[in-house]
Amino acid sequence: MKTAFLFSGQGAQYVGMGQELYNQEQIVKDTFTEASDLLGFSVADLCFTENEQLNETKYTQPAILTVSTAFLRLLKSKGFTADATAGLSLGEYTALVASGALDFSDAVKLVHKRGQYMAEAAPTGSGKMVAVMNTPAETIEKCCKEASEFGIVTPANYNTPQQIVIGGEVAAVEKAEELLTAAGAKRMIPLNVSGPFHTALLASASDRLAEELKTITFKEMDIPVISNTTAEIMQQDQIKALLTKQVMSPVRFSDSIVTLKNMGIEQMVEIGPGKTLTGFIKKIDRAIATSRVEDSKTLEQTITFLGGSNGANQ
């Protein structure tokens, strides 16, 4: 049975993420140590102690990437591999690590800078993001277009057929909410995020990231990575361009899951903090079997889950 590994995005972070497996598994501890040495601060302290920094995007991003990579390495050490991979926004960088294209040492420094660029492009309070529930994509896109005379507002995340997140400048997003209400949208949830990511407000971050990406060497991928931006298999010569574009383009997660299914993927493992992606997959296609890894209990469940599959043998 073909397997995909999926990686958590920003927003999944919480104090204590990774701590149990850090205390139990040397490979997890070693990954945290490697990240700390590269970044110049303790990633263990960042993840395991109450602090203000964990929710600051320039720290959130390397923290989640470190936790997710540590769990990936743990799974691989137990003999499990994937046939394809993808991630939600930030998680795309861990997916590239999983594919063999991007070294962890480069990835963790890169996302630290990516977070800094994103925070500086769209400081906290500069915009708004709202999850629009059970409303057709065409309706959401039309309302955003009409509201654009008040500023930037566009779809930012196509998470599931029932949940699309819009984002942009506050006045424009609030106008879009008014138009959506008039169009019949019953439920909209403002999101507690530090900036309106995946919108044109991140253009300066995209430009700065493009410069940084010029210094990174991407190796040939061992397994396919599905791009957030196109929801198609990422081509080797397009990696840098797609990562540059991804910062300010909508995340097409729902379509990415459909692409994986069309590739013959029948089971998916969410690797990293939380269970957001598992929840999305169930709303996209209940026929896809799912498991996840974020602590010792879910690790054991995933080992059992993968035990009999062809795509990820022990």
LUMMI-348018 format. One record per residue (C-alpha): x, y, z. Coordinates in steps of 0.02 Angstrom, whole numbers, plus 50000, padded with zeros to 5 digits. Example, Ala and Ser with C-alpha at 12.3 -4.5 7.8 and 13.67 -1.06 7.14 Angstrom:
506154977550390;506844994750357;
This chain:
500005000050000;500715016949949;501055029450089;501275048250098;502085057750241;501275074850275;502025088550382;501225101150499;501155119750464;501235135250570;499845136250700;500105118250757;501395123450889;501105121251075;502195121351231;502865103851260;502805098151079;504075084351052;504585083351235;504045065451270;504975057951122;506445069751155;506625061651325;506435043951257;507335043651089;509145048851059;508835052850875;507525065650925;508675073651054;510095074150927;508985083250801;508555096550930;510395098450975;510865100150791;509545113750766;510085123050924;511905123150868;511415129950697;510225143250762;511175149050916;509755146351040;509015131351129;507595123851026;507195112351173;506915127451287;505895135851150;504755120651132;504655114251310;504535129651422;503205143251437;503835157951334;503245171951220;504365167151075;503575150751021;502135160250939;503285172750852;503405166550674;505315167750661;505415155550806;503845145450770;504465140050600;506145132350649;505325124750805;503995115450705;505245110450571;506405103350704;505035093450791;504375086650626;506105081950561;506525073450726;504965062650712;505325059150528;507075053150572;506365042350709;505145033950589;506525031450461;507655023850595;506295010950623;506295006650438;504805016550375;504845026650215;503575035550106;503135035149921;502725053749915;502665068650031;501855085650057;501675098750192;500535113050239;501435129450202;502945128650319;502745109650315;503285109850133;505065112950193;505025097250301;504295088050151;505815093550050;506935087150190;505975070650185;506215069649996;508105071350013;508105087749914;508495099250061;509735096350202;509005098950375;510455110650417;509975121950272;508105120350304;508115125550487;509145141250453;508095145150299;506415144450388;507095154950532;507465168550404;505815165150313;504885168250476;505835184250506;505465190550330;503625186250348;503485195050516;504315210750449;503245210850290;501615209050387;501835213950570;500595207650699;498955217050680;499305222650501;498015211050428;496675198150461;496305180050415;494585172050422;494065153950392;492495153450286;491495137450313;490345127850195;490355140950058;490765137349874;492505142749818;491755152749675;490705163049797;492205166449909;493305171349761;491945182949693;491685191649861;493555194049884;493675201549710;492265213749747;493025218549916;494725221749838;494285240149808;494505241949997;496245234049994;497075217149975;495975201950011;496125184849930;495895166449971;497455160950066;497145142550107;496035130150017;496075117950163;494565107050126;493035108650014;492125115050170;493475127050234;494345140850139;495345154250230;495375172050164;496665184950213;497275202550182;497095220250246;495835222250387;494605233850298;494575223050141;494365206750237;492935214150339;492085220150178;492285202550107;491465195650266;489985207450239;489805201850058;489965183550106;488605185350238;487475193250107;487905178849989;487335166050117;488915161350213;488315155950386;489955153150478;491585162850475;492955160850604;494295174350629;495985165850650;497245169950785;498765171550671;500205183750676;499975189750497;498965188050336;500075174650260;499905168250081;499275185050017;500055199149917;500485207950081;501945195850090;502735201749926;504265209250011;504545193050109;504435183449946;505765194649868;506945192650016;506665173850021;507095172749835;508795180549873;509095168350016;508595153449909;509975157749786;511225152049919;510395135049944;510825119149847;509355107349818;509805089349779;508795077449670;507205071849758;507105053449807;505195054149816;503955066549741;503445082149837;501735089749802;501835108649787;500665119349895;500585132149756;500135120949607;499475105249696;500535095549572;502185086249584;503585098849611;504835098849469;506675099349519;507055115149420;505545124049494;505885121549681;506605138849714;505295147849609;503875138449693;504535141649870;504705160149826;502925160749760;502205150249901;502425163850034;501165175149947;500085162449853;498605152149912;498975135049989;498025121849889;498025108150020;496365100449971;496885098449789;498585091749846;497735077349937;496735073349780;498365073349681;499155061149804;497635049749792;497725050249602;499545044649618;498935028849705;499245034549885;498025025449999;498685030050171;499425045850245;500415049350403;500415066750480;502115069950560;502335084250683;501325093350815;499435092250817;498165083450708;497565097450594;498055088750432;497255072250485;495645081950516;495755090250346;496035073650257;494485066050336;493475080550267;494275079150095;494135060250071;493625048150208;494255033350104;496065038350140;496765029350293;497695040950412;498855040250560;500015052750644;501585054450748;501745067450888;502105057151045;502495039351101;500675033651092;500385039850914;502105033150864;501625015650920;499955017150832;500825022550672;502075008350680;500604996250690;499675005950555;501155005050434;501714987650483;500794978350347;500974990650204;502094988550052;502565006850040;503315007850214;503984991350273;504974988450430;
